[in-house]
C-alpha cells in the first residue's frame, strides 16, 4: 500500500533546523526572571498566540503525571501565579503533593522555558480581587463548571450557564468558595534556545540561599 499521500507515514523524517538565535553564558542576567521577562516581552511582540499559556504538570498519589494548559496571571522575582477551580484534578494533586512544573512552549521563537517549584494556595483577598477583574461571562463560567467531574453532555453546561447568568445579571457575581489560585515559589528555571545541528543552548538557574547558580546543560 502506498503512503505517498499520508503526511504521517514518515514521522521520523519531520524535522527542521533551528536557526533563530543562540544563548551564551556571558549574556545571561543574574536572575532567571529578568531573562524570562525579556523572552515573554519578545513573545508578545512577535504576536505569538497565547504567549502567557503554560503547561502545568502535577502528579497524583499513584505517581501518575498529568499536564494541562493554564494562563500565567502574575509573576515577581520569586514566584508565578495562576488561578483554577479548587476541586479540579490539579488542585487535588497539589493538596497531596505541592511539587509542580510549569512549561512555556514558545516554539515559534525556537524557545522553551521550564519552571520547577512548590505551589501554595493564594489568600482569598487576592483571589477575590482577580476574580472581579475577569469578564462577566468568565465569572459565570467559574460557577458553572465542577472542573474534572463527569457530565452527560455539553447541554448540562449551557443550561447551567444561562441559569446562573440570569441569577447574577443584576448584581455583583460572588466569588465561588471552590475557586482560587496558586502561587508557585520558583526553585529552578531552565531556558532552552534551539541551535543548528541539534546543538541547542540550555541553561538552568537553581536557587541557592539568596542567589542563583547558573549551569549550562548538554542538549
Order of alpha helices (4+ residues) and beta strands (2+ residues): alpha-beta-beta-beta-beta-alpha-beta-beta-alpha-alpha-alpha-beta-beta-beta
